[in-house]
Amino acid sequence: MEECDGLTLEAWKALRATIEKYHKTVRFIANCNYIDKIPDPIKSRFNVIVIDPINNDEEQYLFNCYLERIKYILDYFKITYTQDNIISFVKSNFPDMRALITKIQQLYNRGCSELTKDMLANSYDCSELFKLIISKPDPVSNYKQLVSEWATKPDEAILAIGKEFPDYIMTIKPELVNKLPLILINTAEYNAMLSQSIDKFVTLLGLVFKLQIILNNQC
């Protein structure tokens, strides 16, 4: 079962009955990205193997390996870079090597010959959303852009703000780093609202406008 953390609670209930019925003759193998999304009664029926780094030393070792691999690929495509920029680039999606390679392919297809700060800004999946958040508030135009681009995927947007936006700030707008605590606190609060929200897009709107207020020293 691929990406089993995407199954619904009803699907897990049905699967649990199937596991119980055939556990003597069938071996079930599943993978996922977020183990916390798997119900405990299901996890107890599996041998759980976590492949995340077991400590900081192993994580740093893996990061350095990613760094060398990305350098090799950039060199092959004759895309120049500075050490600071390539470290920021790898951090933006570590440990997702596939996403990093996809971004390099996009840079190459656009004819880019250098990994610059501007290119880094555009390498994030939600770069346009992040640019909107750090821009000067313009309620009407911002609302129109959010409706056109994010009305159908507010969960994805709020998740990206929580996971990628802090790194985006540190890379692209380091002068705003002191705002990170408020950014993360508010993102966590709005993320918690999603499960009980009648309209998730309204929750996204609230978060975006709240972050704009924070970043523009209006609170």
N, C-alpha and C positions, 0 to 999 in steps of 0.2 A: 504494500500500500504506500504509494508515493504521497508526500506532503499531507500526511494524515491529520495534521493539526487544523486542517480546513474542514474536517467533518463536523456535522451538527451534533448536538446532544442526542437527538433521536437516532442518528446513524450509529453513534457509539452504543446506545442501548441495544440496537439490533445486532451489532457486531459482538457485543458481550455474550449474547445468547448463542450466537454461532460458535464463538470460541469455546464456550462451555460444552456444546454438543459434540464438537469434533476435536477437542484438545488431545485425544489419545492418538489420532492418526494424521493430524495436520499441524504444520508449523507456520505460524503467522509472523511475517516480517514487515515492519513499518518504519518509515523515516519521517522526520518532521524538523522544522526550524525552531519551534517554540514549544518546549516540553511542558511548560506550565499550562498550556491549553489542553493537554491530554488529561481526562478525568482520572482521579486516583484509582478507582476500581479497574480501569483499563491498564494503567501502568503496572499495577500489581500482578497482572497476568503476563507481563513481558519481562525479559531480561533487558534492562535499560542500559544502553551504552552511550555515554556522552563523549563527543569528540572535540569539545571545546578545550582550549589550553588549560592545563591543570594548575598552572601558577604563572606569575609574571615573567619568569625567565623563559618559559616555553612560549608564551605569547610574544615576547620580544624576539625570540629566535625565529618564529614563524613570520613575524612582520619583516624582519631583515631578509628572509628568503623571498617574500613577496616583492620587496624593494628591488632585489637583484634581478628577479624575473621581469619586472616592469621596466627596469632600466634596459635590459637586453632587448625587449620588444620595441621600446622607443628608439634605441640606437639602430635597430634593424630598419625601422621606417624613417630614419634620419630626422627624428623629432628631438630637438634640443630641449634642455631643461636645467634648472638649478637644483641643488640639493634640497633647499627648503621647499621648492615647488613640488618636487616629486614625492617628498615625504608627506606633504599635505594632500597630494593626489591619492596616494595609497591609503592614507587614513580615511579618506572620504567614503570608502566602501569596504575597507578591511573588516572581515576576512572573505569578502565576496569577490574572488578572482574573476569570475565570469563578468560581473558588472564592470570591473576595471578594464578588462580586455574590450568589452563592448564600447566603452567610452573612448579608448584609444582608436578603435576602428572608426568611430564617428569623427574624431579629430583628423584622422588620416583622409577620410572621404571628403572632408571640408577643405583639404589642402593645407592644413596647419603644419608649420615647420618648427614651432616652438611651443612648449608648455608654459604659458604665461599665467599671470594672476587672473586675467580676464577669461582665459580658457578654463581655469579651475572653477571660476564662478559658474560657467555654463556646463560643467561636468556633473553637477548634481541633478538627479532626476527631477527635482522640484525647484530648479534654479529660478524659474520665472515667479513662482510663488514666493520664494525667499526674497527676491528683488522687490516684489510688491510690499512685503512686510517691512523692509528697512527703508522704503521710500517715504517721502512726506505724505501724510494722510490726505487722500482725495476720495471721500466717501462714495461719490457717484461713480467715478471711473473704476475705482477698486471693486465696488459691488458688481458692476457689469463684467469685469474680468473674472471675478470669482465665480459668478453664475455661469459664464460661458465655458470655463475650464474645469471647475471643481464641483459643480452642482450634483453630479452623479457619483462622486467618489470622495466624500468628506472624510471618511475613515482613513483612507490612504493619505490624505493631505495632513491630517492631525498627527498620524503616526510619523510621517516624514519630518514634521516640525519638531517632534520630540527626539527623533533619532539623528537627523542630519543637520537641522538648523543650527544647533550649538557649534558644530564643527565648521559650518559655513561662516558663522560669525567670526570664529577664531582665525579662519583662513582669509576671508575677504574683508571683514570689518573688525580688525583686532581692537580698535578704539572703543568698541561697544561691548567688550568682554565683561566689563563690570555689571552689565545688565543680565548676564546669564542666570543668576539665581532667580530673579523675577520671571524671566522667560520660562525656565523649567518648572517653577512652581505653578504658574498659570497654565502652562501646557498640560501638566499632570491633572490639574483641576478640571479642565475642559475635556480631557481624555476620559476622565471618570464619569463625566456627564453623558457620554455617548450611549452607554447601555440603557439609559432611562430617557433619552431624548426623543421627543415626538418627531422632530425634524432635525436630523444630524447636520444638514447643511447650515442651519441657523446656528448650531453650536460652532461650526467652523468659522462662520462670519464673526461671531462674538470673540473667538480666540484671535483671529487676525487683527481685528480692530483694537483689541486690548493690547496686543503686542506692539502695534504701531504707536499707541499712546505711551507705552513704556519706553520704547526706543527713541521717542521724540521728546522725552523729558516733560511729559504733560501729566505725570502723576507722581 
